[in-house]
């Protein structure tokens, strides 16, 4: 499970949650089963993938194979689901899926486990049937992990922002929850997170007896690891969460800075390939690895109306899943809980100062300015020596002149592109080139 910086974590006193006792060990799946974990997103997938990959040699000693060549066989899942992948990345090919299949078949009669949340994006029954048939229909058992929508929504929104989304959180919530057909700006959200329909699609293909649904309880940090150990017949404690700073979610300030940068990218017509290299796999990764959120940093807060909408949808989904005949592990009531940790209305935020050009000199100076609508974060001048200023991150992620030589073709086009690149690689001492580059959220 990712380290979630989008909501304020409650203390034990606030939740009054008892220590959860270890229940009876689940019956293991039959030897030779191919356990297919399909997510969906934001339900502990990265955490379990990291643990499985780290323990693959130890699992092999107990007759369980992890056939993927990396922690997450993302390209293989994207290819078989005919998905394009992240913005600016190279589109996966059929070869990625075939490589994973070869590795799975090489496990022969051993139990194996494959995990990718991108399998939840399978668009229709035919695609699901192909996945199951290619893996060996008579040996596949599907595992679905679920969390409450109230916890998924802020995390999924900031993930969409990391892939180019420019819409603010409350506006996004309004579109996803109130504006039919609830598909804009991210039609993938409900395909992934209308969990009853997700389980129903896979049940139609593999049968209810071959599906296990796990309701993840965030109070029990090791619960998901123990569930996988039980299903795979592994010793207790073999799977251990692997710390991964690159997997943490973004804070409100970080997400808002990235959202503004997304606007700059679209406004200046920069190529998606540059976004992938400079921003998502450059600046954002650098920020995650080098900046540790403080306890008083502003968090992404979900308004009460959205929490209540999410709880209502969660109750409906839990009820429908309960009638499908699949095995359910955990408490389905968690899917409809209104979380106290995220129930407070956000404090209205304001911008203290903005960096604006002065007409007479062409240089920049601080001026107060009141926007028409309150922005979702408060900004101030970046503190000296703070390595988390976003312009510094972008600068450190870009090689000098490399992007220009890669994408520019010369002449007027090259000059135009150089000007665009300067928006991203601006000298922090000359912030007028990139509006907001001297702003640092707190």
Order of alpha helices (4+ residues) and beta strands (2+ residues): alpha-beta-alpha-alpha-beta-alpha-alpha-beta-alpha-beta-alpha-alpha-alpha-alpha-beta-alpha-alpha-alpha-alpha-beta-beta-beta-beta-alpha-alpha-alpha-beta
